[in-house]
């Protein structure tokens, strides 16, 4: 550590910034609930990258489709918020 900055892993930093907590990503209905509760924030993040509302919405939908596919294939998503932000 230098100049008073603490090292935080990237996933931890996103979790802290978003105030997110671990959720059970193995249940698709939980993913649906998470989508409903967080899509506005994720759309805003995607819009900040693209400056296009339609493209931002498409990116968020594709990210959630990818999350569902990942879970169906038996892969674990330990921090959904971080994972989605990286996919977007």
FIVO-863861 format. One record per atom (N, C-alpha, C, CB): residue number from 0; chain; y, z, x; residue in one letter; atom name. Coordinates in nm, 4 decimals. Last residue first. Glycine has a CB too. Example, Ala and Ser with C-alpha at 12.3 -4.5 7.8 and 13.67 -1.06 7.14 Angstrom:
# FIVO-863861
num/chaine/north/up/east/residu/atome
1/A/-0.2250/0.7080/1.2850/s/N;
1/A/-0.1060/0.7140/1.3670/s/CA;
1/A/0.0030/0.7870/1.2900/s/C;
1/A/-0.0598/0.5725/1.4084/s/CB;
0/A/-0.5690/0.7800/1.3190/a/N;
0/A/-0.4500/0.7800/1.2300/a/CA;
0/A/-0.3300/0.7800/1.3200/a/C;
0/A/-0.4473/0.9046/1.1308/a/CB;
# end
This chain:
# FIVO-863861
num/chaine/north/up/east/residu/atome
87/A/-0.6645/-1.9978/-2.1125/x/N;
87/A/-0.5455/-2.0693/-2.1635/x/CA;
87/A/-0.4697/-2.1253/-2.0457/x/C;
87/A/-0.4532/-1.9755/-2.2489/x/CB;
86/A/-0.8296/-1.8550/-1.9421/x/N;
86/A/-0.8775/-1.9809/-1.9979/x/CA;
86/A/-0.7587/-2.0646/-2.0485/x/C;
86/A/-0.9788/-1.9543/-2.1129/x/CB;
85/A/-0.6732/-1.6276/-1.8887/x/N;
85/A/-0.7130/-1.7160/-1.7781/x/CA;
85/A/-0.7585/-1.8518/-1.8291/x/C;
85/A/-0.8249/-1.6515/-1.6958/x/CB;
84/A/-0.6511/-1.5163/-2.1423/x/N;
84/A/-0.5305/-1.5586/-2.0708/x/CA;
84/A/-0.5636/-1.6524/-1.9555/x/C;
84/A/-0.4547/-1.4371/-2.0183/x/CB;
83/A/-0.9225/-1.4576/-2.1913/x/N;
83/A/-0.8525/-1.5570/-2.2725/x/CA;
83/A/-0.7257/-1.6077/-2.2031/x/C;
83/A/-0.8172/-1.4978/-2.4090/x/CB;
82/A/-0.9705/-1.2573/-1.9971/x/N;
82/A/-1.0503/-1.3798/-1.9990/x/CA;
82/A/-0.9759/-1.4900/-2.0742/x/C;
82/A/-1.1883/-1.3541/-2.0637/x/CB;
81/A/-0.7927/-1.0550/-2.0758/x/N;
81/A/-0.7791/-1.1182/-1.9440/x/CA;
81/A/-0.8495/-1.2534/-1.9434/x/C;
81/A/-0.8369/-1.0269/-1.8328/x/CB;
80/A/-0.9066/-0.9981/-2.3297/x/N;
80/A/-0.7663/-1.0373/-2.3142/x/CA;
80/A/-0.7445/-1.1109/-2.1828/x/C;
80/A/-0.6751/-0.9142/-2.3213/x/CB;
79/A/-1.1732/-0.9214/-2.2684/x/N;
79/A/-1.1446/-1.0406/-2.3478/x/CA;
79/A/-1.0011/-1.0882/-2.3299/x/C;
79/A/-1.1715/-1.0131/-2.4942/x/CB;
78/A/-1.3498/-0.8203/-2.0245/x/N;
78/A/-1.2118/-0.7964/-2.0659/x/CA;
78/A/-1.1629/-0.9217/-2.1376/x/C;
78/A/-1.1196/-0.7610/-1.9431/x/CB;
77/A/-1.6155/-0.9083/-2.0081/x/N;
77/A/-1.5862/-0.7650/-1.9963/x/CA;
77/A/-1.4439/-0.7306/-2.0408/x/C;
77/A/-1.6069/-0.7196/-1.8527/x/CB;
76/A/-1.8325/-1.1018/-2.1499/x/N;
76/A/-1.6882/-1.1047/-2.1284/x/CA;
76/A/-1.6441/-0.9590/-2.1262/x/C;
76/A/-1.6117/-1.1887/-2.2407/x/CB;
75/A/-2.1479/-1.2276/-2.0521/x/N;
75/A/-2.0652/-1.1133/-2.0889/x/CA;
75/A/-1.9189/-1.1424/-2.0596/x/C;
75/A/-2.1107/-0.9871/-2.0142/x/CB;
74/A/-2.3620/-1.4739/-2.1967/x/N;
74/A/-2.2744/-1.4276/-2.0891/x/CA;
74/A/-2.1841/-1.3159/-2.1410/x/C;
74/A/-2.1894/-1.5450/-2.0326/x/CB;
73/A/-2.5141/-1.5892/-2.3952/x/N;
73/A/-2.5586/-1.4637/-2.3362/x/CA;
73/A/-2.4751/-1.4126/-2.2207/x/C;
73/A/-2.6960/-1.4786/-2.2909/x/CB;
72/A/-2.4211/-1.7991/-2.5342/x/N;
72/A/-2.5080/-1.8304/-2.4209/x/CA;
72/A/-2.5490/-1.7050/-2.3435/x/C;
72/A/-2.4383/-1.9280/-2.3276/x/CB;
71/A/-2.2485/-1.6763/-2.7094/x/N;
71/A/-2.3739/-1.7320/-2.7624/x/CA;
71/A/-2.4731/-1.7653/-2.6508/x/C;
71/A/-2.3451/-1.8578/-2.8451/x/CB;
70/A/-2.0350/-1.6249/-2.5360/x/N;
70/A/-2.1126/-1.5133/-2.5904/x/CA;
70/A/-2.2473/-1.5625/-2.6424/x/C;
70/A/-2.0346/-1.4425/-2.7031/x/CB;
69/A/-1.9452/-1.8882/-2.4929/x/N;
69/A/-1.9869/-1.8038/-2.3800/x/CA;
69/A/-2.0756/-1.6895/-2.4266/x/C;
69/A/-1.8645/-1.7479/-2.3064/x/CB;
68/A/-1.8710/-1.9628/-2.7519/x/N;
68/A/-1.9784/-2.0343/-2.6824/x/CA;
68/A/-2.0336/-1.9511/-2.5666/x/C;
68/A/-1.9276/-2.1701/-2.6305/x/CB;
67/A/-1.6580/-1.7854/-2.7896/x/N;
67/A/-1.7753/-1.7792/-2.8781/x/CA;
67/A/-1.8941/-1.8475/-2.8119/x/C;
67/A/-1.7448/-1.8453/-3.0150/x/CB;
66/A/-1.4852/-1.8802/-2.5888/x/N;
66/A/-1.5338/-1.7412/-2.5860/x/CA;
66/A/-1.6587/-1.7271/-2.6721/x/C;
66/A/-1.4239/-1.6435/-2.6352/x/CB;
65/A/-1.4339/-2.1401/-2.6774/x/N;
65/A/-1.5033/-2.1206/-2.5508/x/CA;
65/A/-1.5595/-1.9787/-2.5397/x/C;
65/A/-1.4089/-2.1494/-2.4337/x/CB;
64/A/-1.2885/-2.0771/-2.9032/x/N;
64/A/-1.4130/-2.1529/-2.9167/x/CA;
64/A/-1.4977/-2.1366/-2.7913/x/C;
64/A/-1.3838/-2.3024/-2.9430/x/CB;
63/A/-1.0698/-1.9549/-2.7806/x/N;
63/A/-1.1600/-1.8749/-2.8636/x/CA;
63/A/-1.2924/-1.9461/-2.8879/x/C;
63/A/-1.0939/-1.8422/-2.9966/x/CB;
62/A/-0.9628/-2.1788/-2.6471/x/N;
62/A/-1.0015/-2.0603/-2.5706/x/CA;
62/A/-1.0984/-1.9738/-2.6515/x/C;
62/A/-0.8767/-1.9784/-2.5309/x/CB;
61/A/-0.9025/-2.3485/-2.8593/x/N;
61/A/-1.0050/-2.3888/-2.7632/x/CA;
61/A/-1.0532/-2.2698/-2.6807/x/C;
61/A/-0.9512/-2.4984/-2.6707/x/CB;
60/A/-0.6965/-2.2003/-2.9795/x/N;
60/A/-0.8201/-2.2280/-3.0538/x/CA;
60/A/-0.9333/-2.2672/-2.9591/x/C;
60/A/-0.7969/-2.3396/-3.1572/x/CB;
59/A/-0.5084/-2.2070/-2.7699/x/N;
59/A/-0.5606/-2.0786/-2.8183/x/CA;
59/A/-0.6915/-2.0999/-2.8934/x/C;
59/A/-0.4571/-2.0082/-2.9096/x/CB;
58/A/-0.4604/-2.4829/-2.7497/x/N;
58/A/-0.5135/-2.4082/-2.6352/x/CA;
58/A/-0.5745/-2.2753/-2.6781/x/C;
58/A/-0.4033/-2.3836/-2.5325/x/CB;
57/A/-0.3509/-2.5398/-3.0029/x/N;
57/A/-0.4778/-2.6008/-2.9616/x/CA;
57/A/-0.5418/-2.5243/-2.8462/x/C;
57/A/-0.4559/-2.7468/-2.9213/x/CB;
56/A/-0.1109/-2.3956/-2.9837/x/N;
56/A/-0.2109/-2.3583/-3.0844/x/CA;
56/A/-0.3475/-2.4149/-3.0482/x/C;
56/A/-0.1685/-2.4078/-3.2237/x/CB;
55/A/0.0102/-2.5440/-2.7748/x/N;
55/A/-0.0163/-2.4010/-2.7581/x/CA;
55/A/-0.1232/-2.3541/-2.8566/x/C;
55/A/0.1130/-2.3196/-2.7772/x/CB;
54/A/0.0398/-2.7912/-2.8961/x/N;
54/A/-0.0488/-2.7797/-2.7798/x/CA;
54/A/-0.0854/-2.6330/-2.7568/x/C;
54/A/0.0186/-2.8395/-2.6529/x/CB;
53/A/0.2273/-2.7180/-3.0927/x/N;
53/A/0.0965/-2.7726/-3.1303/x/CA;
53/A/-0.0039/-2.7602/-3.0160/x/C;
53/A/0.1102/-2.9195/-3.1721/x/CB;
52/A/0.4506/-2.6265/-2.9399/x/N;
52/A/0.3799/-2.5389/-3.0340/x/CA;
52/A/0.2400/-2.5893/-3.0692/x/C;
52/A/0.4610/-2.5242/-3.1606/x/CB;
51/A/0.5296/-2.6467/-2.6114/x/N;
51/A/0.4900/-2.7308/-2.7244/x/CA;
51/A/0.4030/-2.6466/-2.8176/x/C;
51/A/0.4134/-2.8598/-2.6762/x/CB;
50/A/0.5585/-2.5291/-2.3651/x/N;
50/A/0.6801/-2.5610/-2.4412/x/CA;
50/A/0.6515/-2.6547/-2.5587/x/C;
50/A/0.7845/-2.6245/-2.3492/x/CB;
49/A/0.3492/-2.4352/-2.2022/x/N;
49/A/0.3509/-2.5757/-2.2439/x/CA;
49/A/0.4818/-2.6214/-2.3079/x/C;
49/A/0.2398/-2.5996/-2.3397/x/CB;
48/A/0.3764/-2.1654/-2.1396/x/N;
48/A/0.3225/-2.2560/-2.0385/x/CA;
48/A/0.3456/-2.4029/-2.0724/x/C;
48/A/0.1749/-2.2311/-2.0210/x/CB;
47/A/0.4678/-2.0513/-2.3683/x/N;
47/A/0.5482/-2.0313/-2.2468/x/CA;
47/A/0.5006/-2.1226/-2.1336/x/C;
47/A/0.5418/-1.8839/-2.2019/x/CB;
46/A/0.2573/-2.1103/-2.5363/x/N;
46/A/0.3830/-2.1830/-2.5536/x/CA;
46/A/0.4709/-2.1685/-2.4298/x/C;
46/A/0.4579/-2.1326/-2.6781/x/CB;
45/A/0.0728/-1.9207/-2.4498/x/N;
45/A/0.0434/-2.0629/-2.4300/x/CA;
45/A/0.1703/-2.1469/-2.4429/x/C;
45/A/-0.0624/-2.1107/-2.5314/x/CB;
44/A/0.2102/-1.6886/-2.5369/x/N;
44/A/0.1766/-1.7067/-2.3950/x/CA;
44/A/0.1519/-1.8547/-2.3662/x/C;
44/A/0.0517/-1.6222/-2.3564/x/CB;
43/A/0.2153/-1.7393/-2.8107/x/N;
43/A/0.3406/-1.7233/-2.7368/x/CA;
43/A/0.3199/-1.7432/-2.5875/x/C;
43/A/0.4005/-1.5855/-2.7630/x/CB;
42/A/-0.0570/-1.7356/-2.8629/x/N;
42/A/0.0192/-1.8592/-2.8858/x/CA;
42/A/0.1508/-1.8548/-2.8107/x/C;
42/A/0.0447/-1.8808/-3.0361/x/CB;
41/A/-0.1054/-1.4653/-2.8088/x/N;
41/A/-0.1670/-1.5675/-2.7238/x/CA;
41/A/-0.0975/-1.7026/-2.7408/x/C;
41/A/-0.3166/-1.5808/-2.7561/x/CB;
40/A/0.0393/-1.3478/-3.0172/x/N;
40/A/0.0743/-1.3168/-2.8783/x/CA;
40/A/0.0188/-1.4233/-2.7852/x/C;
40/A/0.0211/-1.1779/-2.8380/x/CB;
39/A/-0.1002/-1.4590/-3.2350/x/N;
39/A/0.0439/-1.4812/-3.2194/x/CA;
39/A/0.0875/-1.4563/-3.0753/x/C;
39/A/0.1231/-1.3903/-3.3149/x/CB;
38/A/-0.3662/-1.3653/-3.2085/x/N;
38/A/-0.3358/-1.5073/-3.1881/x/CA;
38/A/-0.1869/-1.5340/-3.1702/x/C;
38/A/-0.3875/-1.5880/-3.3045/x/CB;
37/A/-0.4530/-1.1060/-3.2541/x/N;
37/A/-0.3844/-1.1357/-3.1280/x/CA;
37/A/-0.3415/-1.2803/-3.1102/x/C;
37/A/-0.4717/-1.0988/-3.0157/x/CB;
36/A/-0.5896/-1.0706/-3.4970/x/N;
36/A/-0.4936/-0.9688/-3.4551/x/CA;
36/A/-0.4067/-1.0103/-3.3366/x/C;
36/A/-0.5665/-0.8434/-3.4207/x/CB;
35/A/-0.7584/-1.2946/-3.5095/x/N;
35/A/-0.6614/-1.2705/-3.6169/x/CA;
35/A/-0.5512/-1.1742/-3.5718/x/C;
35/A/-0.7326/-1.2144/-3.7413/x/CB;
34/A/-0.9125/-1.2486/-3.2766/x/N;
34/A/-0.8320/-1.3697/-3.2926/x/CA;
34/A/-0.7213/-1.3468/-3.3953/x/C;
34/A/-0.9208/-1.4888/-3.3350/x/CB;
33/A/-1.0385/-1.0093/-3.3441/x/N;
33/A/-0.9491/-1.0116/-3.2290/x/CA;
33/A/-0.8568/-1.1330/-3.2370/x/C;
33/A/-1.0297/-1.0132/-3.0973/x/CB;
32/A/-1.1960/-1.0991/-3.5568/x/N;
32/A/-1.0937/-0.9964/-3.5797/x/CA;
32/A/-0.9905/-0.9976/-3.4675/x/C;
32/A/-1.1583/-0.8567/-3.5909/x/CB;
31/A/-1.3607/-1.2759/-3.4134/x/N;
31/A/-1.2754/-1.3242/-3.5222/x/CA;
31/A/-1.1630/-1.2273/-3.5537/x/C;
31/A/-1.3579/-1.3484/-3.6468/x/CB;
30/A/-1.4912/-1.0974/-3.2450/x/N;
30/A/-1.4057/-1.2011/-3.1865/x/CA;
30/A/-1.3102/-1.2576/-3.2920/x/C;
30/A/-1.4917/-1.3146/-3.1259/x/CB;
29/A/-1.6308/-0.9608/-3.4395/x/N;
29/A/-1.5316/-0.8869/-3.3614/x/CA;
29/A/-1.4362/-0.9858/-3.2947/x/C;
29/A/-1.6004/-0.7963/-3.2549/x/CB;
28/A/-1.8025/-1.1574/-3.5188/x/N;
28/A/-1.7035/-1.1114/-3.6161/x/CA;
28/A/-1.5950/-1.0297/-3.5469/x/C;
28/A/-1.7709/-1.0280/-3.7269/x/CB;
27/A/-1.9687/-1.1858/-3.2957/x/N;
27/A/-1.8718/-1.2910/-3.3252/x/CA;
27/A/-1.7677/-1.2472/-3.4283/x/C;
27/A/-1.9437/-1.4147/-3.3747/x/CB;
26/A/-2.0409/-0.9525/-3.0588/x/N;
26/A/-2.0387/-0.9700/-3.2032/x/CA;
26/A/-1.9302/-1.0710/-3.2391/x/C;
26/A/-2.0147/-0.8344/-3.2756/x/CB;
25/A/-1.9943/-0.9203/-2.7966/x/N;
25/A/-2.1236/-0.9781/-2.8331/x/CA;
25/A/-2.1312/-1.0065/-2.9831/x/C;
25/A/-2.2373/-0.8843/-2.7914/x/CB;
24/A/-1.7671/-0.7882/-2.7314/x/N;
24/A/-1.7563/-0.9337/-2.7459/x/CA;
24/A/-1.8884/-0.9982/-2.7847/x/C;
24/A/-1.7061/-0.9951/-2.6170/x/CB;
23/A/-1.6318/-0.5042/-2.8130/x/N;
23/A/-1.7673/-0.5583/-2.8092/x/CA;
23/A/-1.7612/-0.7075/-2.8377/x/C;
23/A/-1.8599/-0.4859/-2.9113/x/CB;
22/A/-1.3572/-0.4277/-2.5950/x/N;
22/A/-1.4148/-0.4500/-2.7271/x/CA;
22/A/-1.5526/-0.5109/-2.7093/x/C;
22/A/-1.3239/-0.5418/-2.8142/x/CB;
21/A/-1.1308/-0.2252/-2.4140/x/N;
21/A/-1.2572/-0.2978/-2.4183/x/CA;
21/A/-1.3050/-0.3107/-2.5625/x/C;
21/A/-1.3637/-0.2271/-2.3322/x/CB;
20/A/-0.7857/-0.2814/-2.4869/x/N;
20/A/-0.8973/-0.1947/-2.4547/x/CA;
20/A/-1.0248/-0.2754/-2.4705/x/C;
20/A/-0.8989/-0.0677/-2.5447/x/CB;
19/A/-0.4466/-0.3572/-2.3872/x/N;
19/A/-0.5765/-0.3876/-2.4478/x/CA;
19/A/-0.6807/-0.2848/-2.4085/x/C;
19/A/-0.6232/-0.5271/-2.4073/x/CB;
18/A/-0.1866/-0.3658/-2.3098/x/N;
18/A/-0.2313/-0.2473/-2.3797/x/CA;
18/A/-0.3674/-0.2672/-2.4428/x/C;
18/A/-0.1315/-0.2083/-2.4846/x/CB;
17/A/-0.0967/-0.5693/-2.1553/x/N;
17/A/-0.1225/-0.5996/-2.2955/x/CA;
17/A/-0.1636/-0.4779/-2.3764/x/C;
17/A/-0.2285/-0.7041/-2.3059/x/CB;
16/A/-0.0737/-0.4428/-1.9082/x/N;
16/A/0.0423/-0.5080/-1.9675/x/CA;
16/A/0.0235/-0.5315/-2.1166/x/C;
16/A/0.0697/-0.6396/-1.8975/x/CB;
15/A/-0.3365/-0.3563/-1.8679/x/N;
15/A/-0.2283/-0.2586/-1.8793/x/CA;
15/A/-0.1062/-0.3199/-1.9453/x/C;
15/A/-0.1913/-0.2036/-1.7419/x/CB;
14/A/-0.4709/-0.5997/-1.8567/x/N;
14/A/-0.5078/-0.5008/-1.9571/x/CA;
14/A/-0.3963/-0.4000/-1.9770/x/C;
14/A/-0.6367/-0.4295/-1.9175/x/CB;
13/A/-0.3470/-0.7166/-1.6347/x/N;
13/A/-0.3320/-0.7774/-1.7669/x/CA;
13/A/-0.3655/-0.6782/-1.8764/x/C;
13/A/-0.4205/-0.9009/-1.7796/x/CB;
12/A/-0.4333/-0.5313/-1.4382/x/N;
12/A/-0.2913/-0.5532/-1.4619/x/CA;
12/A/-0.2687/-0.6146/-1.5993/x/C;
12/A/-0.2319/-0.6429/-1.3532/x/CB;
11/A/-0.7091/-0.5580/-1.4455/x/N;
11/A/-0.6485/-0.4301/-1.4828/x/CA;
11/A/-0.5016/-0.4495/-1.5163/x/C;
11/A/-0.6643/-0.3269/-1.3695/x/CB;
10/A/-0.7336/-0.8202/-1.3517/x/N;
10/A/-0.7783/-0.7853/-1.4859/x/CA;
10/A/-0.7179/-0.6557/-1.5349/x/C;
10/A/-0.9278/-0.7755/-1.4894/x/CB;
9/A/-0.6310/-0.7910/-1.0845/x/N;
9/A/-0.5671/-0.8789/-1.1825/x/CA;
9/A/-0.6055/-0.8427/-1.3254/x/C;
9/A/-0.6039/-1.0236/-1.1547/x/CB;
8/A/-0.6090/-0.4550/-0.9569/x/N;
8/A/-0.6827/-0.5793/-0.9776/x/CA;
8/A/-0.6185/-0.6581/-1.0904/x/C;
8/A/-0.8314/-0.5512/-1.0088/x/CB;
7/A/-0.3394/-0.3259/-0.7819/x/N;
7/A/-0.4116/-0.3253/-0.9090/x/CA;
7/A/-0.4819/-0.4590/-0.9216/x/C;
7/A/-0.3155/-0.2995/-1.0309/x/CB;
6/A/-0.1907/-0.1285/-0.5416/x/N;
6/A/-0.2736/-0.2469/-0.5631/x/CA;
6/A/-0.3500/-0.2289/-0.6929/x/C;
6/A/-0.3712/-0.2708/-0.4437/x/CB;
5/A/0.1416/-0.0119/-0.5751/x/N;
5/A/-0.0022/0.0156/-0.5815/x/CA;
5/A/-0.0763/-0.1146/-0.6052/x/C;
5/A/-0.0352/0.1188/-0.6933/x/CB;
4/A/0.4207/0.0119/-0.3692/x/N;
4/A/0.3481/-0.0680/-0.4666/x/CA;
4/A/0.2005/-0.0356/-0.4609/x/C;
4/A/0.3708/-0.2171/-0.4425/x/CB;
3/A/0.5701/0.1413/-0.1699/x/N;
3/A/0.5483/0.2094/-0.2966/x/CA;
3/A/0.4757/0.1289/-0.4025/x/C;
3/A/0.6767/0.2514/-0.3504/x/CB;
2/A/0.5668/-0.0160/0.0633/x/N;
2/A/0.6893/-0.0053/-0.0151/x/CA;
2/A/0.6657/0.0509/-0.1550/x/C;
2/A/0.7548/-0.1403/-0.0255/x/CB;
1/A/0.2191/-0.0790/0.0462/x/N;
1/A/0.3438/-0.0815/0.1194/x/CA;
1/A/0.4601/-0.0759/0.0222/x/C;
1/A/0.3528/-0.2063/0.2078/x/CB;
0/A/-0.1196/0.0000/0.0844/x/N;
0/A/0.0000/0.0000/0.0000/x/CA;
0/A/0.1243/0.0000/0.0877/x/C;
0/A/0.0007/0.1222/-0.0953/x/CB;
# end
